[in-house]
Structure formats: structure tokens, C-alpha cells
Amino acid sequence: MDAQGRGRAENVDPADQWVLNPRTGEYELRLSPSAPQSAVPGPRRPAPRAKDASSAAGGTAGPARRTSAPGREVPPQRRRRPAPEEPVPGRRGRRPAKKSKGRKALLWVGGSTAFVVLVAGVGGYVYLKHLEGNVSTTDVGDAGSSSFSKDEAFNILVIGTDKRTGAGNEGYGDAGSVGHADTTILLHVAKDRSNATALSIPRDLIVDIPDCETKQEDGSTEIVPGEAGVRFNRSLGEGGRDAGCTMRTVKEAFGIQPNHFMMADFNAVKTLTTAVDGVDVCVEKAVDDPKSHLKLPAGESKVEGEQALAFVRTRHAFGNEGDLDRIKVQQQFLGSLMRKMSSSDTLTSPTKLVKLAEAATKALTVDSAIGKVGTLKDMALELKKVPTKNITFTTVPVIDNPAEKVKATVVVNEAKGPQVFDMIKNDISFTEVKKKEKKEKAAVAARLEGAKSDPSEVRVRVLNGGAPAGSAQLELNHLQTEAGVTKSENAGNADTELARTTLEYAPDQADQARALAEILGLSGAAMKPGESVTNAQGLPAMTLTLGKDFKGAGVKLDATSVETPELDKSTADQVQCAS
């Protein structure tokens, strides 16, 4: 039985087993003498000397209890004055003097990432290891990344399945299903953590599911054959397809590589909303849906448990009673849940944090690369850096499937979809972001200062050094037809790939370099004083090498957002009413 289970057996609120550590200012899990000790070993600490024990006793909270090794009895610590009593079972102990960094982390995408938030918030190695034991993991092989990188942009595929778990869920989903991809969101977090995009993927979107390699329980692998022209939700569950198959389908359909996945089922919505004492929602008109059993008055309400699940599951209470309208309601719900999770009422309540941690982790399955407590904590600390006003909710642009007479499925809108996918791949925000540039050294910044040549006098050869195929020609066309850089030419592919675009020039070409830097939005660091090259006319020219940071022809390299196609979108800080 775990620590929380033992607390219930003893009729003790788990939150009352958290004691303030005066040295750190954070709660730590301390079991009362009558309670069995945790089966998960915590970090060992040397026994304090008498002087240390005395000073610790004079802190603002009860001292940490010393546990005895088997067969040894540890004498009580000496105290200069009586220490405060342990919290009485059923009462809440004193709140910490300061919040840990992790407690400010947001709940980005509902139940699937609640553990990421909480693992950095509740503190205490023993309890974190207990929570890690709640989380299920899946080895997705090369469908995702082998590790989590704190210094790069990353994509998390968040999957809500229609698998039935928990009491009272018999009326939802397919009785014989192992779970389909019922609700799927691709969460992109920018490299500089200034913004994030949550892209909903309709379950009825027609896609090609590729062959996928799955790991079996005995350690062997099995290839599940792909299918062409089927609903997206079939990328999970059917034929033994795991979340890695869904990740591969996203890569196949949109060209975006998910790095990791997080998956939860119906029961997560019920348990998580109950743990935080409900989530605020708003509807423009009163709702009475006999199919989902959702009943709400017009205006604002608070939903939790069964009612919260009905709110995100209903297809008949809003809009045209379709999946696309349901997605909008789910996005509004998630935005409200984020705001609730980031509120001081939740972050300063040990009781809510413990309940939420237990609920989230028991409902969560992740890829094995992020299944360790340390990795999840690192992810939480990165996620919390993104302001809610710069978290955009939107949906894959779609149109009705033209191959159907009775419209039941959708296909990607080719007039809008590719730009949306490219923006995510190129780490471009869907909201206006004020970019915080690192201060460059004076000598580097000075490269941008001084006279600039007329664009018509700029001679430059354009190479592709890591940008998508065809980028050099596209940029050349823009320079010649839109920017007036007529003395430019395509020099093909560079010998090596570069992470960042660079412009190499000779000292006597500095005026030309500054002019081109202004056109391209290059920083001083991207300008590389060096040597000129000879162009096709036998004249000295500069060398522009497009790197992996190239965002598209005509898009300045220092742009953090560009003009987006017309989309239905919202941000996590907005309060909206479903209609």
C-alpha cells in the first residue's frame, strides 16, 4: 500500500503528513511514528550533531523525524525549547514560507500533463518516486526522441482515449476497445519558451496511417501494417497500434515530428476536476443534453467529475453538433483548467496538490524517454516559462471530405494547412511576441552599424545549408523580385549544414552586408567577416548560407511571428462562453 493509501487507512489526510522543512521552506513527506514507513527509499542524511539539532529545533516548524535503522534505537534529539506539535490528523499543517519554482508551473493540456506540473510542485524525493510508480510507460522506439532536451523546442502529442476505466464510465466509448485517439492535441513549445501552440487534430480527419513497429510485452517487436485513407482516431488501438503509431501518423500527415507523448482516458477528466474542486465553464444558452446528461444554466457554472466529462464529451449541445464544435469547447475547457491550476488557491494547497498528483499520475501513460521523475520535473520547469497569453489553441484547418455525399469526415484544407504546419516546424508563434534578444557584445553588434549600400548594389550567392529543399531558389526569387537585390544567384547546396543562417563577407563589402542584414533580419552574430567569393560574372560576392532556422522566403530571421492564415484560435488567458 502506498503512502497515501496508508494515510487513508489511518484516517489521516495525506496533506497533513507534509511537514515544513525550515532549511528549504518547502513541505516534505513525514509519516507519523505509528504509520508504516514508505517502501520507497529516500536520500540518506547523516545524523545531525547536537548543535545542529538544537538550532533546527528553533525553526518555524516541527523538526524532521529521524528514522531508526533495523535493530537500532535512535535517541531523541535535544531541544533548547519545545518544538511545535505535529499537525493533528484531519487538520492542515502550516503553509510553506515561500513557493517552490515548480509550484508556479501551469497545467498545459489537462490531465495528460498534470503530472508534469505537480512533479515540480509537491516536493519531496520519496513522494516523487511514489508518483513515478503510478505512471505507465510505453517504448515507442524511433517514433519519438530518445531523451528530453531542455535547450530545444519540443512537441508533445497529448492523447485522450475513449478507453473505459474507473467506475461509472460504462456509458462512454467502445466497450471492446483498448482505446482510440478520441481527442488529440499536438503541443509545440517554442525554443525560447516565449510561446506555445496547442493544435487540435480532428478524430474524423482522413489520413494515411504508416506501418509502425510496436514493442511487445516479451520484448519482441511487431510491425502493424498501415492503412490509407482512414480516420485519424484509428491510429491508436486497432490491430495493436500503440501511441507510437499515432506519433508516426502525425509525422506522415503534417510533417511535424512529435518528440514525446502523454495519454490519459475518460476517467482522468473526472478525477482531475474533482481534485481541484471543479473547473469554471461558461455557456451562452442553457444546456439540457439527454445523450451526455449535461445540464447547465446559461452563463457561468462550475463542473467536476461526471459533469465535467459530459461537458467535454457532448456533441449535441453546441454549434452544429459535430466534432469540430466539440473541439472548440474542449479548448475553452482546457484554458479554464490551466487558469485554475495556476491559481494561488491550487498552488498553495497541499491537500489539492496531493489529490491532483495522485489523480493525474494514475491516469497517465507516457513514452519511456520521459517516464523518470527527473525528466518530468525538467519538463515542468520548462513548461512553466510560457505565458498563458502566448499559448494559442487552434485546430488543423480542414474542409468536408469531397469524396463523400453524406459528410462524415474531413480532409486537410490545402490552402491553409501547409502554412500552419510550417509555422510549427519553424518555431513561429501564432501570437505577437516581443522577442527578448540577448545583448550581443559591442564588437558583434557594431557589425550592423554604419552605411548601407543600395539593394541593387548587393552581390550575393545563396546556398542551402540546412533549410528545406528548394529554399535557396525561393529566397533568391524574393530577393530579386521583392527586395531589389538583382545581383544575386543560386549557388546550390552548402557542403555542411548549419543551425543558423550566416552571411560571410569581405571587409570592403561591409556596406553591402549591412544592407542585406536589414532585408533578412540578421543579427550581428549571423554576420561573419571573412572573404568574398567570385560570382558567375567573375565579380566578388558575399555568401549567404540558409540554416535550419530559415523560416521561409521573405520572412525575416528575427521574426517571432508572421501573418497567419485566417483561423479559429484562442489563447489560454481568455475566458470564453461555449455556444
C-alpha positions in Angstrom: 0.0 0.0 0.0 1.4 3.4 -0.9 1.9 6.4 1.5 -1.4 7.9 0.7 -3.2 4.6 1.0 -1.7 4.1 4.4 -2.8 7.6 5.4 -6.4 6.8 4.5 -6.2 3.6 6.4 -5.1 5.5 9.4 -7.9 8.1 8.8 -5.2 10.8 8.1 -5.5 13.3 5.4 -2.4 12.9 3.1 -1.9 16.7 3.2 -1.4 16.5 6.9 1.6 14.3 6.5 3.6 17.1 4.9 5.8 19.0 7.4 7.7 22.2 6.7 11.4 21.9 6.4 12.9 25.1 7.9 16.0 24.7 5.8 14.3 24.7 2.4 11.0 26.4 3.1 9.1 23.5 1.5 6.8 20.8 2.6 8.3 17.2 2.9 6.5 14.0 3.4 6.8 12.8 7.1 4.9 9.9 8.4 3.8 9.8 12.0 5.5 7.3 14.3 2.5 5.0 14.2 2.4 4.9 10.4 4.4 2.3 8.5 7.4 3.9 6.7 7.4 4.3 2.9 8.6 1.4 0.9 10.4 3.8 -1.5 13.8 4.7 0.0 14.6 8.3 0.2 18.0 10.0 0.2 20.1 9.2 3.3 21.2 12.0 5.6 23.8 11.9 8.3 22.6 12.2 11.8 22.8 15.8 12.9 25.2 16.9 15.7 23.8 18.2 18.9 24.5 21.8 17.9 22.7 21.3 14.5 19.7 19.6 16.2 19.3 22.4 18.7 19.3 25.1 16.0 16.9 23.1 13.9 14.5 22.9 16.8 14.3 26.6 17.0 12.8 26.8 13.4 9.3 27.8 12.4 8.0 24.3 12.0 8.3 20.8 13.5 11.7 19.1 13.0 12.2 16.3 10.6 11.8 12.9 12.4 14.8 10.6 12.4 14.1 7.0 11.4 16.0 4.2 13.0 17.9 1.5 11.2 16.7 -2.1 11.8 17.8 -3.2 15.2 19.0 0.2 16.4 17.2 2.7 18.5 17.9 6.4 17.9 17.7 8.6 21.0 15.6 11.7 20.8 17.2 15.0 19.8 17.9 17.6 22.4 16.0 20.8 22.1 16.6 24.2 23.7 12.9 24.9 23.6 9.8 22.8 22.9 9.1 22.3 19.2 5.7 22.9 17.7 3.4 19.9 17.7 2.8 17.8 14.6 -0.4 18.6 12.8 -3.4 16.8 14.3 -4.8 14.3 11.9 -7.5 15.8 9.8 -6.1 19.3 10.1 -3.9 21.1 7.6 -0.3 22.0 8.6 1.2 25.4 8.2 1.8 26.5 4.6 5.3 27.0 3.4 7.1 30.3 3.8 7.7 30.5 0.1 6.6 28.8 -3.1 9.0 26.5 -4.9 9.6 27.3 -8.5 7.8 24.3 -9.7 4.6 25.2 -7.9 4.1 28.0 -10.4 4.1 25.6 -13.3 0.9 25.5 -15.4 -1.3 22.6 -16.4 -0.8 22.9 -20.1 -3.0 20.3 -21.6 -5.4 19.0 -19.0 -5.0 15.6 -17.3 -2.2 14.3 -19.5 0.3 17.0 -18.3 -0.9 17.4 -14.8 1.8 15.2 -13.5 4.4 17.3 -15.3 3.2 20.3 -13.3 2.9 18.6 -10.0 6.1 16.7 -10.0 7.9 20.0 -9.7 5.4 21.3 -7.2 4.7 19.0 -4.3 8.4 18.4 -3.4 10.0 15.5 -1.6 12.0 12.8 -3.3 10.2 9.9 -1.6 6.8 11.1 -2.8 8.0 11.9 -6.3 9.3 8.4 -6.6 5.9 7.1 -5.4 4.2 9.2 -8.1 6.6 8.0 -10.7 5.4 4.5 -9.8 1.9 5.5 -10.7 2.8 6.4 -14.3 2.7 3.8 -17.1 5.2 4.0 -19.9 5.4 2.8 -23.5 8.5 2.2 -25.5 7.8 3.9 -28.9 11.2 3.2 -30.4 12.3 5.7 -33.0 8.8 7.2 -33.3 9.9 9.8 -30.7 13.0 11.3 -29.2 15.3 9.1 -27.0 15.6 11.9 -24.4 14.2 15.3 -23.4 16.3 18.3 -24.3 15.9 21.5 -22.1 17.5 23.7 -24.7 15.4 22.9 -27.8 11.8 23.4 -29.0 9.8 20.3 -28.3 6.5 18.7 -29.4 4.3 16.7 -27.1 1.4 14.6 -28.6 -1.3 14.7 -25.9 -3.9 11.9 -26.5 -7.2 11.5 -24.8 -8.6 8.0 -25.4 -12.1 6.6 -25.3 -10.9 3.6 -23.2 -13.2 2.8 -20.3 -11.5 2.8 -16.8 -13.0 3.6 -13.4 -16.4 3.2 -12.0 -19.3 4.9 -13.8 -17.8 5.0 -17.2 -19.8 2.2 -18.8 -21.8 4.7 -20.9 -18.7 6.1 -22.7 -16.7 4.8 -25.6 -16.5 1.4 -27.2 -17.0 -1.5 -24.8 -14.4 -3.7 -26.5 -11.9 -1.0 -27.4 -8.4 -0.7 -26.0 -8.8 3.0 -26.7 -8.8 5.1 -29.8 -7.3 8.6 -30.3 -10.6 10.3 -29.4 -9.1 13.7 -28.5 -5.6 14.6 -29.8 -3.6 17.8 -29.3 -0.1 18.5 -30.6 1.6 20.8 -28.2 4.5 22.8 -29.6 6.7 24.7 -27.1 9.0 27.3 -28.6 12.7 27.0 -28.1 12.9 30.4 -26.3 9.8 29.4 -24.2 8.1 32.7 -25.2 5.1 30.9 -26.7 3.3 27.6 -27.3 0.8 26.2 -29.8 -1.8 23.6 -29.0 -3.0 22.2 -32.3 -6.1 20.0 -32.1 -6.4 17.1 -34.6 -9.9 16.1 -35.5 -10.6 12.4 -34.9 -12.5 12.2 -38.2 -9.6 13.6 -40.3 -8.8 11.3 -43.2 -5.1 10.4 -43.1 -2.7 7.6 -44.2 -1.5 5.6 -41.2 2.0 4.2 -41.9 3.4 0.8 -40.9 4.5 1.0 -37.4 6.8 -1.0 -35.2 5.4 -1.9 -31.8 7.1 -3.4 -28.7 5.5 -6.5 -27.3 5.5 -7.5 -23.6 8.0 -10.2 -24.2 10.5 -7.7 -25.6 9.9 -8.6 -29.3 8.8 -6.2 -32.0 5.8 -6.5 -34.3 5.1 -4.5 -37.4 1.4 -3.3 -37.6 0.5 -2.7 -41.3 -0.6 0.7 -42.2 -3.8 1.8 -43.9 -4.5 4.6 -46.4 -7.5 7.0 -46.3 -8.9 6.2 -42.9 -9.9 8.2 -39.8 -7.1 9.6 -37.7 -8.5 8.1 -34.5 -7.8 4.6 -35.8 -4.0 5.3 -35.5 -4.4 4.1 -31.9 -5.8 0.8 -30.6 -6.7 -1.1 -33.8 -4.5 -4.0 -34.7 -2.3 -3.4 -31.6 -1.4 0.1 -32.6 0.2 2.0 -29.7 0.8 5.7 -29.2 4.0 5.4 -31.3 1.7 4.7 -34.3 -0.2 7.9 -33.6 3.1 9.8 -33.4 4.2 8.3 -36.8 0.8 9.2 -38.3 1.2 12.9 -37.2 4.6 13.0 -38.9 3.2 11.4 -42.0 0.2 13.7 -42.2 1.7 17.1 -41.2 5.5 16.7 -41.5 5.8 17.5 -37.8 7.9 15.2 -35.6 6.4 14.6 -32.1 9.2 14.2 -29.6 7.1 12.6 -26.8 3.5 11.6 -26.0 1.2 11.8 -22.9 -2.0 9.8 -22.8 -5.0 9.7 -20.5 -8.5 8.3 -20.7 -12.1 9.4 -19.7 -11.5 8.8 -16.1 -8.8 11.4 -15.9 -11.2 14.3 -16.6 -13.4 13.1 -13.7 -10.7 12.6 -11.2 -8.7 15.7 -12.0 -11.5 18.1 -11.9 -12.7 16.7 -8.6 -9.2 17.1 -7.2 -9.1 20.8 -7.9 -12.7 21.3 -6.6 -14.1 21.9 -10.1 -13.4 24.0 -13.2 -15.3 27.2 -14.2 -17.1 27.0 -17.6 -19.5 29.3 -19.4 -22.3 28.6 -21.9 -24.2 31.2 -23.9 -27.5 29.3 -23.7 -28.9 26.8 -21.1 -27.9 23.2 -21.9 -30.0 20.1 -21.4 -28.5 17.3 -23.5 -30.2 13.9 -22.8 -27.4 12.0 -24.6 -24.5 13.2 -22.5 -26.7 14.0 -19.5 -25.2 17.5 -19.4 -27.5 20.2 -17.7 -26.2 23.7 -17.3 -27.9 27.1 -16.9 -26.9 29.9 -19.2 -23.8 31.8 -18.0 -21.0 30.6 -15.7 -21.0 27.3 -13.9 -18.5 25.1 -12.1 -18.2 21.5 -13.3 -16.4 18.5 -11.9 -16.4 14.7 -12.0 -19.2 13.2 -14.2 -20.5 16.7 -15.2 -17.0 17.8 -16.4 -16.7 14.7 -18.5 -20.1 15.3 -20.0 -19.1 18.9 -20.8 -16.0 17.8 -22.9 -17.8 14.8 -24.4 -21.1 16.3 -25.6 -21.5 16.6 -29.4 -25.1 17.8 -29.4 -25.2 20.8 -27.1 -23.1 23.3 -29.1 -22.7 24.5 -32.7 -23.5 22.1 -35.5 -23.4 19.1 -33.1 -20.1 17.9 -34.8 -16.6 17.0 -33.7 -15.2 20.4 -34.7 -17.5 22.3 -32.5 -16.7 19.9 -29.6 -13.0 20.6 -30.1 -13.7 24.3 -29.6 -15.5 23.6 -26.3 -12.6 21.3 -25.2 -10.1 24.1 -25.9 -12.2 26.5 -23.8 -12.3 23.9 -21.0 -8.5 23.4 -21.1 -7.9 27.1 -21.0 -10.1 27.3 -17.8 -8.3 24.3 -16.3 -4.9 26.0 -16.9 -6.1 29.1 -15.2 -7.4 27.0 -12.3 -4.1 25.1 -12.0 -2.1 28.3 -12.0 -4.2 30.0 -9.3 -2.8 30.6 -5.9 -5.8 28.7 -4.4 -4.5 25.5 -6.0 -0.7 26.0 -5.8 -0.7 26.8 -2.1 -3.0 24.0 -1.0 -1.1 20.8 0.0 -4.4 18.9 0.0 -5.2 19.8 -3.6 -1.7 19.2 -4.8 -1.6 15.7 -3.3 -5.0 14.8 -4.6 -4.2 16.1 -8.0 -0.9 14.4 -8.2 -2.4 11.0 -7.3 -5.3 11.5 -9.8 -3.1 12.7 -12.7 -0.4 10.0 -12.4 -2.8 7.1 -12.1 -4.4 8.1 -15.3 -1.2 8.9 -17.2 0.8 6.9 -19.8 4.0 8.5 -21.3 6.8 7.4 -23.6 9.7 5.7 -21.7 12.0 8.6 -22.6 10.2 10.9 -20.2 8.9 8.4 -17.6 11.5 9.2 -15.0 10.8 11.7 -12.2 13.8 13.8 -13.0 12.9 14.2 -16.7 9.3 15.1 -15.9 10.5 17.7 -13.4 12.8 19.2 -16.0 9.9 19.3 -18.5 7.7 21.0 -15.9 10.3 23.8 -15.3 10.5 24.4 -19.0 6.7 24.4 -19.5 6.1 26.9 -16.7 8.1 29.6 -18.5 5.5 30.1 -21.2 3.0 33.0 -20.5 -0.7 31.9 -20.8 -1.4 34.9 -23.1 1.0 33.3 -25.6 -0.4 29.8 -25.6 -2.6 29.5 -28.7 -5.3 26.9 -29.2 -6.2 26.2 -32.8 -7.3 23.3 -34.9 -5.9 21.7 -38.1 -7.6 23.6 -40.9 -10.0 21.2 -42.6 -12.8 21.0 -45.2 -15.5 18.5 -45.7 -14.3 15.3 -47.5 -15.2 16.0 -51.2 -15.4 12.2 -51.8 -18.4 11.8 -49.6 -22.0 12.5 -50.4 -23.1 12.3 -46.8 -20.5 14.4 -45.0 -19.0 12.4 -42.1 -15.2 13.0 -42.4 -12.9 15.9 -43.2 -9.6 16.4 -45.0 -6.8 19.0 -44.6 -7.5 22.4 -46.2 -4.6 22.6 -48.5 -5.0 26.4 -48.8 -4.3 26.9 -45.1 -2.9 23.7 -43.6 0.6 23.8 -45.0 1.4 27.2 -43.6 0.1 26.2 -40.2 2.3 23.1 -40.2 5.3 25.1 -41.4 4.9 27.7 -38.7 5.0 25.0 -36.0 8.0 23.2 -37.7 9.9 26.6 -37.9 9.0 27.5 -34.3 7.0 30.6 -35.2 4.4 31.9 -32.8 0.7 32.3 -33.6 0.6 35.3 -31.2 2.6 38.6 -31.3 5.6 38.0 -29.1 8.1 40.6 -28.0 11.3 38.9 -28.5 13.9 39.3 -25.8 17.3 39.4 -27.6 20.4 38.5 -25.7 22.7 41.5 -25.5 25.5 41.0 -28.1 29.0 42.1 -27.4 29.7 45.6 -28.6 32.0 44.4 -31.3 29.4 42.0 -32.7 26.6 44.5 -32.5 28.7 47.1 -34.3 28.6 45.0 -37.5 25.1 46.3 -38.1 26.1 49.9 -37.6 27.2 52.1 -40.5 26.4 53.0 -44.1 24.3 50.6 -46.2 24.6 50.0 -49.9 21.6 50.3 -52.2 20.0 46.8 -52.6 20.8 47.0 -56.3 24.5 47.1 -55.5 24.4 44.0 -53.3 26.1 41.0 -54.8 25.4 37.7 -53.0 25.4 33.9 -53.7 22.7 32.0 -51.9 23.4 28.5 -50.6 21.1 26.0 -48.8 22.8 24.8 -45.6 20.0 23.1 -43.7 16.8 24.8 -44.8 14.0 22.7 -46.6 14.8 21.7 -50.1 14.2 24.5 -52.7 14.7 27.2 -50.1 17.7 28.8 -51.8 15.7 29.3 -55.0 12.6 30.6 -53.2 14.7 33.1 -51.2 16.6 34.2 -54.4 13.2 34.8 -56.1 12.2 37.0 -53.2 15.5 38.9 -53.2 15.4 39.7 -56.9 11.6 40.4 -57.3 10.6 41.9 -54.0 13.8 43.2 -52.3 15.6 44.7 -55.3 18.8 42.5 -54.8 19.1 41.8 -58.5 22.8 40.8 -58.4 22.1 37.6 -56.6 22.4 34.0 -57.7 21.6 30.4 -56.5 24.8 28.6 -55.6 23.1 25.3 -54.7 23.7 23.3 -51.5 26.4 24.1 -48.9 29.0 21.5 -48.0 27.8 21.4 -44.4 24.5 22.0 -42.6 24.2 25.0 -40.2 21.9 25.5 -37.4 21.7 29.2 -38.1 21.8 31.3 -41.2 25.1 33.2 -41.8 26.4 35.9 -44.1 30.1 35.9 -44.9 31.6 39.0 -46.4 35.0 40.7 -47.0 35.9 43.9 -45.2 35.2 46.0 -48.3 31.7 44.5 -48.5 30.6 45.7 -45.1 28.1 48.3 -46.6 26.5 45.5 -48.7 26.4 43.2 -45.7 24.6 45.7 -43.6 22.0 46.3 -46.3 21.3 42.6 -46.8 21.2 42.0 -43.0 18.5 44.6 -42.8 16.5 42.9 -45.5 16.9 39.5 -44.0 16.6 40.4 -40.3 20.1 39.1 -39.5 21.7 39.7 -36.1 25.3 40.8 -35.7 26.2 37.3 -34.7 25.0 36.0 -38.1 27.4 38.3 -39.9 30.7 36.7 -40.4 33.6 38.9 -41.6 35.8 36.8 -43.8 36.5 36.5 -47.5 34.5 37.2 -50.7 33.8 34.6 -53.4 33.6 35.0 -57.1 30.2 35.0 -58.7 29.1 33.9 -62.2 30.2 37.2 -63.7 33.7 37.0 -62.2 33.0 39.7 -59.6 33.4 39.4 -55.8 30.2 38.5 -53.9 29.1 37.7 -50.4 27.9 34.2 -49.3 24.5 33.8 -47.7 24.0 30.3 -46.3 20.5 29.4 -45.2 20.5 27.4 -42.0 17.9 25.3 -40.2 16.5 28.5 -38.7 15.3 29.7 -42.1 11.6 30.4 -41.8 10.5 30.9 -45.4 11.2 33.3 -48.3 10.6 36.9 -47.3 10.3 36.1 -43.6 12.9 37.9 -41.5 15.1 35.8 -39.4 14.4 37.9 -36.3 10.6 37.5 -36.7 8.9 35.6 -33.9 5.5 35.6 -35.6 4.2 36.2 -39.1 0.9 36.9 -40.7 -1.2 33.7 -40.2 -4.0 32.3 -42.3 -7.5 33.0 -41.1 -8.0 30.5 -38.3 -10.3 30.0 -35.4 -8.0 30.4 -32.4 -7.9 31.5 -28.8 -5.3 31.9 -26.1 -5.2 30.3 -22.6 -5.8 33.5 -20.8 -9.1 34.2 -22.5 -12.4 33.5 -20.8 -15.0 32.3 -23.4 -18.5 31.0 -23.4 -19.4 28.0 -25.4 -22.2 28.4 -28.0 
